[in-house]
Amino acid sequence: MRFLVTSLLVLFFSCQGVCQKPKVAQEGTVFESLRKKMVQEQIIARGVRDPEVLRAMLKVERHKFVPPEEENSAYEDRALPIGHHQTISQPYVVAAMTEALEVQRGMKVLEIGTGSGYQAAILAEMGATVFSIEIVKELADEARERLKRLGYDNVTVIHGDGYKGLKEEAPFDRIIVTAAPPDVPQALVDQLKVGGIMVLPVGEIVQDLIVIKKKDTGIERNYLFPVRFVPMVRSKD
């Protein structure tokens, strides 16, 4: 009888560290639930239907792209600060811009404004090869390390001026801009393939999200909805 009681006590105390689910696993389950709720209530409910966009939004762990103090707010319906006066965009805006971009697997995409790397990760999940330019060196370095750590080998982060684009890798099938210039930078139009699509916010005090389609006959502009992004910054040189 003593042997049985002793064995039960050993099992009980052993289970305090082994039989319970690890905290990390529990947190992962909570974040997964919040991510599903985000996609259902913030994105699908507002009309985003592209199955590849929805799959990527479900897959990419947004809480890993915000500062630790913002993790619990990662799946809320709003933009969040990421430092250096920059933000990670509202989930719905990311999804809507990505859907408007009409990305297909194997495309070469230029992103202006890496930020924390979240938008780049979404595009990478959709099978694009992504070149992302960030003017804030600290953010560029952090995003590059983060994306590498999370296994996004099809993303190249460059510290530089997004107004200039990336001429050495042009032309691009798609271009997405995640900061607002006062008007569309001509260098980006020049680096977009004929038949390509560019999505970007344009404006200063009042901004509109627009879709540009480059055709043999010229540029077609379509307006989506009003937005509010941080201004697109130029280098001083």
mmCIF file of the C-alpha atoms, coordinates in Angstrom:
data_MODEL
# 
_entry.id   MODEL 
# 
loop_
_atom_site.group_PDB 
_atom_site.id 
_atom_site.type_symbol 
_atom_site.label_atom_id 
_atom_site.label_alt_id 
_atom_site.label_comp_id 
_atom_site.label_asym_id 
_atom_site.label_entity_id 
_atom_site.label_seq_id 
_atom_site.pdbx_PDB_ins_code 
_atom_site.Cartn_x 
_atom_site.Cartn_y 
_atom_site.Cartn_z 
_atom_site.occupancy 
_atom_site.B_iso_or_equiv 
_atom_site.pdbx_formal_charge 
_atom_site.auth_seq_id 
_atom_site.auth_comp_id 
_atom_site.auth_asym_id 
_atom_site.auth_atom_id 
_atom_site.pdbx_PDB_model_num 
ATOM 1   C CA . MET A 1 1   ? 0.000   0.000  0.000   1.00 0.00 ? 1   MET A CA 1 
ATOM 2   C CA . ARG A 1 2   ? 2.856   2.365  0.880   1.00 0.00 ? 2   ARG A CA 1 
ATOM 3   C CA . PHE A 1 3   ? 4.449   1.586  -2.481  1.00 0.00 ? 3   PHE A CA 1 
ATOM 4   C CA . LEU A 1 4   ? 1.214   2.457  -4.296  1.00 0.00 ? 4   LEU A CA 1 
ATOM 5   C CA . VAL A 1 5   ? 0.814   5.804  -2.472  1.00 0.00 ? 5   VAL A CA 1 
ATOM 6   C CA . THR A 1 6   ? 4.462   6.689  -3.127  1.00 0.00 ? 6   THR A CA 1 
ATOM 7   C CA . SER A 1 7   ? 4.082   5.865  -6.809  1.00 0.00 ? 7   SER A CA 1 
ATOM 8   C CA . LEU A 1 8   ? 0.958   8.015  -7.082  1.00 0.00 ? 8   LEU A CA 1 
ATOM 9   C CA . LEU A 1 9   ? 2.736   10.932 -5.410  1.00 0.00 ? 9   LEU A CA 1 
ATOM 10  C CA . VAL A 1 10  ? 5.686   10.622 -7.809  1.00 0.00 ? 10  VAL A CA 1 
ATOM 11  C CA . LEU A 1 11  ? 3.279   10.588 -10.770 1.00 0.00 ? 11  LEU A CA 1 
ATOM 12  C CA . PHE A 1 12  ? 1.370   13.609 -9.403  1.00 0.00 ? 12  PHE A CA 1 
ATOM 13  C CA . PHE A 1 13  ? 4.473   15.762 -8.915  1.00 0.00 ? 13  PHE A CA 1 
ATOM 14  C CA . SER A 1 14  ? 5.968   14.657 -12.225 1.00 0.00 ? 14  SER A CA 1 
ATOM 15  C CA . CYS A 1 15  ? 2.815   15.763 -14.006 1.00 0.00 ? 15  CYS A CA 1 
ATOM 16  C CA . GLN A 1 16  ? 3.207   19.293 -12.661 1.00 0.00 ? 16  GLN A CA 1 
ATOM 17  C CA . GLY A 1 17  ? 5.847   19.905 -15.315 1.00 0.00 ? 17  GLY A CA 1 
ATOM 18  C CA . VAL A 1 18  ? 5.143   17.221 -17.894 1.00 0.00 ? 18  VAL A CA 1 
ATOM 19  C CA . CYS A 1 19  ? 1.459   16.360 -18.061 1.00 0.00 ? 19  CYS A CA 1 
ATOM 20  C CA . GLN A 1 20  ? 0.243   19.950 -18.315 1.00 0.00 ? 20  GLN A CA 1 
ATOM 21  C CA . LYS A 1 21  ? 0.310   21.679 -21.703 1.00 0.00 ? 21  LYS A CA 1 
ATOM 22  C CA . PRO A 1 22  ? 3.324   23.982 -22.042 1.00 0.00 ? 22  PRO A CA 1 
ATOM 23  C CA . LYS A 1 23  ? 2.555   27.687 -21.764 1.00 0.00 ? 23  LYS A CA 1 
ATOM 24  C CA . VAL A 1 24  ? 3.867   28.315 -25.283 1.00 0.00 ? 24  VAL A CA 1 
ATOM 25  C CA . ALA A 1 25  ? 1.467   25.748 -26.732 1.00 0.00 ? 25  ALA A CA 1 
ATOM 26  C CA . GLN A 1 26  ? -1.433  27.299 -24.828 1.00 0.00 ? 26  GLN A CA 1 
ATOM 27  C CA . GLU A 1 27  ? -0.517  30.768 -26.084 1.00 0.00 ? 27  GLU A CA 1 
ATOM 28  C CA . GLY A 1 28  ? -0.229  29.431 -29.630 1.00 0.00 ? 28  GLY A CA 1 
ATOM 29  C CA . THR A 1 29  ? -3.739  28.019 -29.406 1.00 0.00 ? 29  THR A CA 1 
ATOM 30  C CA . VAL A 1 30  ? -5.091  31.340 -28.121 1.00 0.00 ? 30  VAL A CA 1 
ATOM 31  C CA . PHE A 1 31  ? -3.406  33.317 -30.899 1.00 0.00 ? 31  PHE A CA 1 
ATOM 32  C CA . GLU A 1 32  ? -4.639  30.833 -33.507 1.00 0.00 ? 32  GLU A CA 1 
ATOM 33  C CA . SER A 1 33  ? -8.189  31.313 -32.240 1.00 0.00 ? 33  SER A CA 1 
ATOM 34  C CA . LEU A 1 34  ? -7.812  35.097 -32.345 1.00 0.00 ? 34  LEU A CA 1 
ATOM 35  C CA . ARG A 1 35  ? -6.405  34.882 -35.877 1.00 0.00 ? 35  ARG A CA 1 
ATOM 36  C CA . LYS A 1 36  ? -9.389  32.848 -37.077 1.00 0.00 ? 36  LYS A CA 1 
ATOM 37  C CA . LYS A 1 37  ? -11.738 35.364 -35.468 1.00 0.00 ? 37  LYS A CA 1 
ATOM 38  C CA . MET A 1 38  ? -9.838  38.221 -37.122 1.00 0.00 ? 38  MET A CA 1 
ATOM 39  C CA . VAL A 1 39  ? -10.198 36.677 -40.577 1.00 0.00 ? 39  VAL A CA 1 
ATOM 40  C CA . GLN A 1 40  ? -13.857 35.847 -40.108 1.00 0.00 ? 40  GLN A CA 1 
ATOM 41  C CA . GLU A 1 41  ? -15.058 39.074 -38.471 1.00 0.00 ? 41  GLU A CA 1 
ATOM 42  C CA . GLN A 1 42  ? -12.702 41.710 -39.869 1.00 0.00 ? 42  GLN A CA 1 
ATOM 43  C CA . ILE A 1 43  ? -11.825 40.427 -43.335 1.00 0.00 ? 43  ILE A CA 1 
ATOM 44  C CA . ILE A 1 44  ? -14.420 38.017 -44.738 1.00 0.00 ? 44  ILE A CA 1 
ATOM 45  C CA . ALA A 1 45  ? -17.231 40.076 -43.185 1.00 0.00 ? 45  ALA A CA 1 
ATOM 46  C CA . ARG A 1 46  ? -15.996 43.117 -45.140 1.00 0.00 ? 46  ARG A CA 1 
ATOM 47  C CA . GLY A 1 47  ? -15.982 41.353 -48.483 1.00 0.00 ? 47  GLY A CA 1 
ATOM 48  C CA . VAL A 1 48  ? -12.491 39.918 -49.032 1.00 0.00 ? 48  VAL A CA 1 
ATOM 49  C CA . ARG A 1 49  ? -12.999 36.615 -50.839 1.00 0.00 ? 49  ARG A CA 1 
ATOM 50  C CA . ASP A 1 50  ? -9.693  35.575 -52.480 1.00 0.00 ? 50  ASP A CA 1 
ATOM 51  C CA . PRO A 1 51  ? -9.013  32.138 -50.946 1.00 0.00 ? 51  PRO A CA 1 
ATOM 52  C CA . GLU A 1 52  ? -5.231  32.548 -51.171 1.00 0.00 ? 52  GLU A CA 1 
ATOM 53  C CA . VAL A 1 53  ? -5.384  35.865 -49.330 1.00 0.00 ? 53  VAL A CA 1 
ATOM 54  C CA . LEU A 1 54  ? -7.561  34.337 -46.620 1.00 0.00 ? 54  LEU A CA 1 
ATOM 55  C CA . ARG A 1 55  ? -5.255  31.325 -46.321 1.00 0.00 ? 55  ARG A CA 1 
ATOM 56  C CA . ALA A 1 56  ? -2.210  33.585 -45.922 1.00 0.00 ? 56  ALA A CA 1 
ATOM 57  C CA . MET A 1 57  ? -3.940  35.792 -43.346 1.00 0.00 ? 57  MET A CA 1 
ATOM 58  C CA . LEU A 1 58  ? -4.813  32.668 -41.355 1.00 0.00 ? 58  LEU A CA 1 
ATOM 59  C CA . LYS A 1 59  ? -1.285  31.328 -41.595 1.00 0.00 ? 59  LYS A CA 1 
ATOM 60  C CA . VAL A 1 60  ? 0.926   34.324 -40.819 1.00 0.00 ? 60  VAL A CA 1 
ATOM 61  C CA . GLU A 1 61  ? 1.280   34.904 -37.080 1.00 0.00 ? 61  GLU A CA 1 
ATOM 62  C CA . ARG A 1 62  ? 0.698   38.637 -36.780 1.00 0.00 ? 62  ARG A CA 1 
ATOM 63  C CA . HIS A 1 63  ? 1.657   38.673 -33.098 1.00 0.00 ? 63  HIS A CA 1 
ATOM 64  C CA . LYS A 1 64  ? 5.230   37.862 -34.135 1.00 0.00 ? 64  LYS A CA 1 
ATOM 65  C CA . PHE A 1 65  ? 5.401   41.070 -36.196 1.00 0.00 ? 65  PHE A CA 1 
ATOM 66  C CA . VAL A 1 66  ? 4.596   43.530 -33.404 1.00 0.00 ? 66  VAL A CA 1 
ATOM 67  C CA . PRO A 1 67  ? 6.599   44.630 -30.339 1.00 0.00 ? 67  PRO A CA 1 
ATOM 68  C CA . PRO A 1 68  ? 6.176   42.379 -27.263 1.00 0.00 ? 68  PRO A CA 1 
ATOM 69  C CA . GLU A 1 69  ? 4.029   44.971 -25.497 1.00 0.00 ? 69  GLU A CA 1 
ATOM 70  C CA . GLU A 1 70  ? 1.560   44.904 -28.428 1.00 0.00 ? 70  GLU A CA 1 
ATOM 71  C CA . GLU A 1 71  ? 1.250   41.098 -28.755 1.00 0.00 ? 71  GLU A CA 1 
ATOM 72  C CA . ASN A 1 72  ? -2.098  40.913 -26.978 1.00 0.00 ? 72  ASN A CA 1 
ATOM 73  C CA . SER A 1 73  ? -3.482  43.535 -29.378 1.00 0.00 ? 73  SER A CA 1 
ATOM 74  C CA . ALA A 1 74  ? -2.066  41.914 -32.527 1.00 0.00 ? 74  ALA A CA 1 
ATOM 75  C CA . TYR A 1 75  ? -5.402  40.657 -33.863 1.00 0.00 ? 75  TYR A CA 1 
ATOM 76  C CA . GLU A 1 76  ? -7.456  43.742 -33.068 1.00 0.00 ? 76  GLU A CA 1 
ATOM 77  C CA . ASP A 1 77  ? -9.120  45.768 -35.818 1.00 0.00 ? 77  ASP A CA 1 
ATOM 78  C CA . ARG A 1 78  ? -6.561  48.569 -35.946 1.00 0.00 ? 78  ARG A CA 1 
ATOM 79  C CA . ALA A 1 79  ? -3.053  49.584 -36.876 1.00 0.00 ? 79  ALA A CA 1 
ATOM 80  C CA . LEU A 1 80  ? -0.392  49.205 -34.184 1.00 0.00 ? 80  LEU A CA 1 
ATOM 81  C CA . PRO A 1 81  ? 2.860   51.059 -33.491 1.00 0.00 ? 81  PRO A CA 1 
ATOM 82  C CA . ILE A 1 82  ? 6.083   49.209 -34.325 1.00 0.00 ? 82  ILE A CA 1 
ATOM 83  C CA . GLY A 1 83  ? 8.557   51.924 -33.337 1.00 0.00 ? 83  GLY A CA 1 
ATOM 84  C CA . HIS A 1 84  ? 10.354  54.705 -35.253 1.00 0.00 ? 84  HIS A CA 1 
ATOM 85  C CA . HIS A 1 85  ? 7.002   56.476 -35.831 1.00 0.00 ? 85  HIS A CA 1 
ATOM 86  C CA . GLN A 1 86  ? 5.832   53.620 -38.058 1.00 0.00 ? 86  GLN A CA 1 
ATOM 87  C CA . THR A 1 87  ? 2.883   51.223 -37.826 1.00 0.00 ? 87  THR A CA 1 
ATOM 88  C CA . ILE A 1 88  ? 1.736   47.780 -38.884 1.00 0.00 ? 88  ILE A CA 1 
ATOM 89  C CA . SER A 1 89  ? -1.442  48.256 -40.921 1.00 0.00 ? 89  SER A CA 1 
ATOM 90  C CA . GLN A 1 90  ? -4.951  47.259 -39.873 1.00 0.00 ? 90  GLN A CA 1 
ATOM 91  C CA . PRO A 1 91  ? -5.541  43.585 -40.835 1.00 0.00 ? 91  PRO A CA 1 
ATOM 92  C CA . TYR A 1 92  ? -8.462  44.405 -43.141 1.00 0.00 ? 92  TYR A CA 1 
ATOM 93  C CA . VAL A 1 93  ? -6.392  46.975 -45.059 1.00 0.00 ? 93  VAL A CA 1 
ATOM 94  C CA . VAL A 1 94  ? -3.582  44.418 -45.527 1.00 0.00 ? 94  VAL A CA 1 
ATOM 95  C CA . ALA A 1 95  ? -6.080  41.865 -46.838 1.00 0.00 ? 95  ALA A CA 1 
ATOM 96  C CA . ALA A 1 96  ? -7.880  44.333 -49.121 1.00 0.00 ? 96  ALA A CA 1 
ATOM 97  C CA . MET A 1 97  ? -4.635  45.636 -50.624 1.00 0.00 ? 97  MET A CA 1 
ATOM 98  C CA . THR A 1 98  ? -3.350  42.115 -51.157 1.00 0.00 ? 98  THR A CA 1 
ATOM 99  C CA . GLU A 1 99  ? -6.563  41.028 -52.845 1.00 0.00 ? 99  GLU A CA 1 
ATOM 100 C CA . ALA A 1 100 ? -6.474  44.083 -55.126 1.00 0.00 ? 100 ALA A CA 1 
ATOM 101 C CA . LEU A 1 101 ? -2.896  43.178 -56.069 1.00 0.00 ? 101 LEU A CA 1 
ATOM 102 C CA . GLU A 1 102 ? -4.093  39.891 -57.627 1.00 0.00 ? 102 GLU A CA 1 
ATOM 103 C CA . VAL A 1 103 ? -0.903  38.043 -56.728 1.00 0.00 ? 103 VAL A CA 1 
ATOM 104 C CA . GLN A 1 104 ? -0.202  34.696 -58.351 1.00 0.00 ? 104 GLN A CA 1 
ATOM 105 C CA . ARG A 1 105 ? 2.366   32.121 -57.329 1.00 0.00 ? 105 ARG A CA 1 
ATOM 106 C CA . GLY A 1 106 ? 5.794   32.751 -58.842 1.00 0.00 ? 106 GLY A CA 1 
ATOM 107 C CA . MET A 1 107 ? 5.322   36.490 -59.401 1.00 0.00 ? 107 MET A CA 1 
ATOM 108 C CA . LYS A 1 108 ? 8.028   39.022 -58.595 1.00 0.00 ? 108 LYS A CA 1 
ATOM 109 C CA . VAL A 1 109 ? 6.656   41.650 -56.200 1.00 0.00 ? 109 VAL A CA 1 
ATOM 110 C CA . LEU A 1 110 ? 8.203   44.915 -55.029 1.00 0.00 ? 110 LEU A CA 1 
ATOM 111 C CA . GLU A 1 111 ? 7.060   46.221 -51.657 1.00 0.00 ? 111 GLU A CA 1 
ATOM 112 C CA . ILE A 1 112 ? 7.797   49.775 -50.562 1.00 0.00 ? 112 ILE A CA 1 
ATOM 113 C CA . GLY A 1 113 ? 7.748   50.103 -46.775 1.00 0.00 ? 113 GLY A CA 1 
ATOM 114 C CA . THR A 1 114 ? 8.784   46.844 -45.117 1.00 0.00 ? 114 THR A CA 1 
ATOM 115 C CA . GLY A 1 115 ? 7.875   47.964 -41.615 1.00 0.00 ? 115 GLY A CA 1 
ATOM 116 C CA . SER A 1 116 ? 7.881   44.878 -39.414 1.00 0.00 ? 116 SER A CA 1 
ATOM 117 C CA . GLY A 1 117 ? 7.714   42.531 -42.430 1.00 0.00 ? 117 GLY A CA 1 
ATOM 118 C CA . TYR A 1 118 ? 4.080   41.431 -42.014 1.00 0.00 ? 118 TYR A CA 1 
ATOM 119 C CA . GLN A 1 119 ? 2.864   42.375 -45.502 1.00 0.00 ? 119 GLN A CA 1 
ATOM 120 C CA . ALA A 1 120 ? 5.957   40.770 -47.032 1.00 0.00 ? 120 ALA A CA 1 
ATOM 121 C CA . ALA A 1 121 ? 5.203   37.557 -45.128 1.00 0.00 ? 121 ALA A CA 1 
ATOM 122 C CA . ILE A 1 122 ? 1.633   37.521 -46.466 1.00 0.00 ? 122 ILE A CA 1 
ATOM 123 C CA . LEU A 1 123 ? 2.922   37.870 -50.044 1.00 0.00 ? 123 LEU A CA 1 
ATOM 124 C CA . ALA A 1 124 ? 5.565   35.203 -49.435 1.00 0.00 ? 124 ALA A CA 1 
ATOM 125 C CA . GLU A 1 125 ? 2.903   32.790 -48.155 1.00 0.00 ? 125 GLU A CA 1 
ATOM 126 C CA . MET A 1 126 ? 1.104   33.308 -51.462 1.00 0.00 ? 126 MET A CA 1 
ATOM 127 C CA . GLY A 1 127 ? 4.171   32.113 -53.344 1.00 0.00 ? 127 GLY A CA 1 
ATOM 128 C CA . ALA A 1 128 ? 5.563   35.437 -54.531 1.00 0.00 ? 128 ALA A CA 1 
ATOM 129 C CA . THR A 1 129 ? 9.232   36.386 -54.636 1.00 0.00 ? 129 THR A CA 1 
ATOM 130 C CA . VAL A 1 130 ? 9.309   39.605 -52.648 1.00 0.00 ? 130 VAL A CA 1 
ATOM 131 C CA . PHE A 1 131 ? 11.777  42.476 -52.706 1.00 0.00 ? 131 PHE A CA 1 
ATOM 132 C CA . SER A 1 132 ? 10.973  44.885 -49.887 1.00 0.00 ? 132 SER A CA 1 
ATOM 133 C CA . ILE A 1 133 ? 12.508  48.331 -49.356 1.00 0.00 ? 133 ILE A CA 1 
ATOM 134 C CA . GLU A 1 134 ? 12.555  50.066 -45.972 1.00 0.00 ? 134 GLU A CA 1 
ATOM 135 C CA . ILE A 1 135 ? 14.020  53.535 -45.426 1.00 0.00 ? 135 ILE A CA 1 
ATOM 136 C CA . VAL A 1 136 ? 14.436  53.146 -41.640 1.00 0.00 ? 136 VAL A CA 1 
ATOM 137 C CA . LYS A 1 137 ? 17.579  51.061 -41.227 1.00 0.00 ? 137 LYS A CA 1 
ATOM 138 C CA . GLU A 1 138 ? 16.650  49.719 -37.792 1.00 0.00 ? 138 GLU A CA 1 
ATOM 139 C CA . LEU A 1 139 ? 13.308  48.453 -39.082 1.00 0.00 ? 139 LEU A CA 1 
ATOM 140 C CA . ALA A 1 140 ? 14.937  46.973 -42.174 1.00 0.00 ? 140 ALA A CA 1 
ATOM 141 C CA . ASP A 1 141 ? 17.468  45.072 -40.071 1.00 0.00 ? 141 ASP A CA 1 
ATOM 142 C CA . GLU A 1 142 ? 14.831  43.841 -37.629 1.00 0.00 ? 142 GLU A CA 1 
ATOM 143 C CA . ALA A 1 143 ? 12.445  42.749 -40.396 1.00 0.00 ? 143 ALA A CA 1 
ATOM 144 C CA . ARG A 1 144 ? 15.211  40.953 -42.290 1.00 0.00 ? 144 ARG A CA 1 
ATOM 145 C CA . GLU A 1 145 ? 16.179  38.967 -39.200 1.00 0.00 ? 145 GLU A CA 1 
ATOM 146 C CA . ARG A 1 146 ? 12.545  38.264 -38.272 1.00 0.00 ? 146 ARG A CA 1 
ATOM 147 C CA . LEU A 1 147 ? 11.565  37.016 -41.727 1.00 0.00 ? 147 LEU A CA 1 
ATOM 148 C CA . LYS A 1 148 ? 14.665  34.819 -41.910 1.00 0.00 ? 148 LYS A CA 1 
ATOM 149 C CA . ARG A 1 149 ? 13.948  33.385 -38.458 1.00 0.00 ? 149 ARG A CA 1 
ATOM 150 C CA . LEU A 1 150 ? 10.372  32.576 -39.469 1.00 0.00 ? 150 LEU A CA 1 
ATOM 151 C CA . GLY A 1 151 ? 11.520  30.802 -42.629 1.00 0.00 ? 151 GLY A CA 1 
ATOM 152 C CA . TYR A 1 152 ? 10.530  33.306 -45.323 1.00 0.00 ? 152 TYR A CA 1 
ATOM 153 C CA . ASP A 1 153 ? 13.446  32.681 -47.662 1.00 0.00 ? 153 ASP A CA 1 
ATOM 154 C CA . ASN A 1 154 ? 11.620  34.220 -50.641 1.00 0.00 ? 154 ASN A CA 1 
ATOM 155 C CA . VAL A 1 155 ? 11.799  37.746 -49.160 1.00 0.00 ? 155 VAL A CA 1 
ATOM 156 C CA . THR A 1 156 ? 14.752  40.107 -49.643 1.00 0.00 ? 156 THR A CA 1 
ATOM 157 C CA . VAL A 1 157 ? 14.762  43.200 -47.438 1.00 0.00 ? 157 VAL A CA 1 
ATOM 158 C CA . ILE A 1 158 ? 16.734  46.221 -48.629 1.00 0.00 ? 158 ILE A CA 1 
ATOM 159 C CA . HIS A 1 159 ? 17.507  49.390 -46.707 1.00 0.00 ? 159 HIS A CA 1 
ATOM 160 C CA . GLY A 1 160 ? 16.877  52.223 -49.149 1.00 0.00 ? 160 GLY A CA 1 
ATOM 161 C CA . ASP A 1 161 ? 14.629  54.894 -50.629 1.00 0.00 ? 161 ASP A CA 1 
ATOM 162 C CA . GLY A 1 162 ? 11.366  53.459 -51.892 1.00 0.00 ? 162 GLY A CA 1 
ATOM 163 C CA . TYR A 1 163 ? 10.780  56.428 -54.181 1.00 0.00 ? 163 TYR A CA 1 
ATOM 164 C CA . LYS A 1 164 ? 13.603  55.117 -56.360 1.00 0.00 ? 164 LYS A CA 1 
ATOM 165 C CA . GLY A 1 165 ? 12.228  51.584 -56.495 1.00 0.00 ? 165 GLY A CA 1 
ATOM 166 C CA . LEU A 1 166 ? 14.693  48.801 -57.276 1.00 0.00 ? 166 LEU A CA 1 
ATOM 167 C CA . LYS A 1 167 ? 15.811  49.284 -60.858 1.00 0.00 ? 167 LYS A CA 1 
ATOM 168 C CA . GLU A 1 168 ? 18.264  46.375 -60.835 1.00 0.00 ? 168 GLU A CA 1 
ATOM 169 C CA . GLU A 1 169 ? 15.432  43.870 -60.251 1.00 0.00 ? 169 GLU A CA 1 
ATOM 170 C CA . ALA A 1 170 ? 12.824  45.525 -62.478 1.00 0.00 ? 170 ALA A CA 1 
ATOM 171 C CA . PRO A 1 171 ? 10.422  44.976 -64.101 1.00 0.00 ? 171 PRO A CA 1 
ATOM 172 C CA . PHE A 1 172 ? 8.009   43.740 -61.427 1.00 0.00 ? 172 PHE A CA 1 
ATOM 173 C CA . ASP A 1 173 ? 4.742   41.873 -61.887 1.00 0.00 ? 173 ASP A CA 1 
ATOM 174 C CA . ARG A 1 174 ? 3.275   43.680 -58.905 1.00 0.00 ? 174 ARG A CA 1 
ATOM 175 C CA . ILE A 1 175 ? 4.162   46.650 -56.683 1.00 0.00 ? 175 ILE A CA 1 
ATOM 176 C CA . ILE A 1 176 ? 2.620   47.441 -53.312 1.00 0.00 ? 176 ILE A CA 1 
ATOM 177 C CA . VAL A 1 177 ? 3.306   50.600 -51.323 1.00 0.00 ? 177 VAL A CA 1 
ATOM 178 C CA . THR A 1 178 ? 2.532   50.691 -47.598 1.00 0.00 ? 178 THR A CA 1 
ATOM 179 C CA . ALA A 1 179 ? 3.222   54.370 -46.927 1.00 0.00 ? 179 ALA A CA 1 
ATOM 180 C CA . ALA A 1 180 ? 1.535   57.343 -48.591 1.00 0.00 ? 180 ALA A CA 1 
ATOM 181 C CA . PRO A 1 181 ? 3.323   59.520 -51.162 1.00 0.00 ? 181 PRO A CA 1 
ATOM 182 C CA . PRO A 1 182 ? 1.616   62.759 -52.256 1.00 0.00 ? 182 PRO A CA 1 
ATOM 183 C CA . ASP A 1 183 ? 1.389   61.275 -55.756 1.00 0.00 ? 183 ASP A CA 1 
ATOM 184 C CA . VAL A 1 184 ? 2.442   58.102 -57.538 1.00 0.00 ? 184 VAL A CA 1 
ATOM 185 C CA . PRO A 1 185 ? 6.264   57.940 -57.875 1.00 0.00 ? 185 PRO A CA 1 
ATOM 186 C CA . GLN A 1 186 ? 7.122   57.789 -61.568 1.00 0.00 ? 186 GLN A CA 1 
ATOM 187 C CA . ALA A 1 187 ? 10.071  55.448 -60.932 1.00 0.00 ? 187 ALA A CA 1 
ATOM 188 C CA . LEU A 1 188 ? 7.643   52.822 -59.622 1.00 0.00 ? 188 LEU A CA 1 
ATOM 189 C CA . VAL A 1 189 ? 5.386   53.166 -62.666 1.00 0.00 ? 189 VAL A CA 1 
ATOM 190 C CA . ASP A 1 190 ? 8.455   52.739 -64.897 1.00 0.00 ? 190 ASP A CA 1 
ATOM 191 C CA . GLN A 1 191 ? 9.487   49.573 -63.033 1.00 0.00 ? 191 GLN A CA 1 
ATOM 192 C CA . LEU A 1 192 ? 6.058   47.943 -63.312 1.00 0.00 ? 192 LEU A CA 1 
ATOM 193 C CA . LYS A 1 193 ? 5.572   45.435 -66.140 1.00 0.00 ? 193 LYS A CA 1 
ATOM 194 C CA . VAL A 1 194 ? 3.013   46.096 -68.833 1.00 0.00 ? 194 VAL A CA 1 
ATOM 195 C CA . GLY A 1 195 ? 0.038   44.130 -67.569 1.00 0.00 ? 195 GLY A CA 1 
ATOM 196 C CA . GLY A 1 196 ? 1.219   44.667 -63.999 1.00 0.00 ? 196 GLY A CA 1 
ATOM 197 C CA . ILE A 1 197 ? -0.679  46.062 -61.018 1.00 0.00 ? 197 ILE A CA 1 
ATOM 198 C CA . MET A 1 198 ? 0.355   48.533 -58.333 1.00 0.00 ? 198 MET A CA 1 
ATOM 199 C CA . VAL A 1 199 ? -1.628  49.212 -55.142 1.00 0.00 ? 199 VAL A CA 1 
ATOM 200 C CA . LEU A 1 200 ? -0.829  52.214 -52.965 1.00 0.00 ? 200 LEU A CA 1 
ATOM 201 C CA . PRO A 1 201 ? -2.256  54.954 -50.766 1.00 0.00 ? 201 PRO A CA 1 
ATOM 202 C CA . VAL A 1 202 ? -1.914  58.436 -52.282 1.00 0.00 ? 202 VAL A CA 1 
ATOM 203 C CA . GLY A 1 203 ? -2.357  61.823 -50.647 1.00 0.00 ? 203 GLY A CA 1 
ATOM 204 C CA . GLU A 1 204 ? -1.251  63.952 -47.744 1.00 0.00 ? 204 GLU A CA 1 
ATOM 205 C CA . ILE A 1 205 ? -4.020  65.141 -45.434 1.00 0.00 ? 205 ILE A CA 1 
ATOM 206 C CA . VAL A 1 206 ? -6.643  63.158 -47.372 1.00 0.00 ? 206 VAL A CA 1 
ATOM 207 C CA . GLN A 1 207 ? -5.521  59.775 -48.721 1.00 0.00 ? 207 GLN A CA 1 
ATOM 208 C CA . ASP A 1 208 ? -7.122  57.312 -51.106 1.00 0.00 ? 208 ASP A CA 1 
ATOM 209 C CA . LEU A 1 209 ? -6.163  53.711 -51.742 1.00 0.00 ? 209 LEU A CA 1 
ATOM 210 C CA . ILE A 1 210 ? -5.763  53.319 -55.484 1.00 0.00 ? 210 ILE A CA 1 
ATOM 211 C CA . VAL A 1 211 ? -5.081  50.497 -57.926 1.00 0.00 ? 211 VAL A CA 1 
ATOM 212 C CA . ILE A 1 212 ? -2.942  51.205 -60.984 1.00 0.00 ? 212 ILE A CA 1 
ATOM 213 C CA . LYS A 1 213 ? -2.977  48.874 -63.970 1.00 0.00 ? 213 LYS A CA 1 
ATOM 214 C CA . LYS A 1 214 ? -0.275  49.386 -66.567 1.00 0.00 ? 214 LYS A CA 1 
ATOM 215 C CA . LYS A 1 215 ? -1.419  48.736 -70.116 1.00 0.00 ? 215 LYS A CA 1 
ATOM 216 C CA . ASP A 1 216 ? 0.068   49.154 -73.582 1.00 0.00 ? 216 ASP A CA 1 
ATOM 217 C CA . THR A 1 217 ? -2.138  52.206 -73.987 1.00 0.00 ? 217 THR A CA 1 
ATOM 218 C CA . GLY A 1 218 ? -1.222  53.836 -70.682 1.00 0.00 ? 218 GLY A CA 1 
ATOM 219 C CA . ILE A 1 219 ? -2.139  53.831 -66.996 1.00 0.00 ? 219 ILE A CA 1 
ATOM 220 C CA . GLU A 1 220 ? -5.561  53.006 -65.579 1.00 0.00 ? 220 GLU A CA 1 
ATOM 221 C CA . ARG A 1 221 ? -6.390  54.256 -62.070 1.00 0.00 ? 221 ARG A CA 1 
ATOM 222 C CA . ASN A 1 222 ? -9.157  52.899 -59.862 1.00 0.00 ? 222 ASN A CA 1 
ATOM 223 C CA . TYR A 1 223 ? -10.039 54.239 -56.417 1.00 0.00 ? 223 TYR A CA 1 
ATOM 224 C CA . LEU A 1 224 ? -10.888 51.776 -53.637 1.00 0.00 ? 224 LEU A CA 1 
ATOM 225 C CA . PHE A 1 225 ? -11.573 53.636 -50.379 1.00 0.00 ? 225 PHE A CA 1 
ATOM 226 C CA . PRO A 1 226 ? -10.169 56.357 -48.088 1.00 0.00 ? 226 PRO A CA 1 
ATOM 227 C CA . VAL A 1 227 ? -7.247  55.317 -45.882 1.00 0.00 ? 227 VAL A CA 1 
ATOM 228 C CA . ARG A 1 228 ? -4.758  56.763 -43.461 1.00 0.00 ? 228 ARG A CA 1 
ATOM 229 C CA . PHE A 1 229 ? -1.125  55.683 -43.748 1.00 0.00 ? 229 PHE A CA 1 
ATOM 230 C CA . VAL A 1 230 ? 2.110   57.148 -42.437 1.00 0.00 ? 230 VAL A CA 1 
ATOM 231 C CA . PRO A 1 231 ? 3.727   59.461 -45.027 1.00 0.00 ? 231 PRO A CA 1 
ATOM 232 C CA . MET A 1 232 ? 6.195   57.967 -47.466 1.00 0.00 ? 232 MET A CA 1 
ATOM 233 C CA . VAL A 1 233 ? 9.627   59.384 -46.613 1.00 0.00 ? 233 VAL A CA 1 
ATOM 234 C CA . ARG A 1 234 ? 12.370  60.233 -49.083 1.00 0.00 ? 234 ARG A CA 1 
ATOM 235 C CA . SER A 1 235 ? 16.092  60.095 -48.465 1.00 0.00 ? 235 SER A CA 1 
ATOM 236 C CA . LYS A 1 236 ? 17.905  63.444 -48.347 1.00 0.00 ? 236 LYS A CA 1 
ATOM 237 C CA . ASP A 1 237 ? 20.606  62.542 -50.848 1.00 0.00 ? 237 ASP A CA 1 
# 
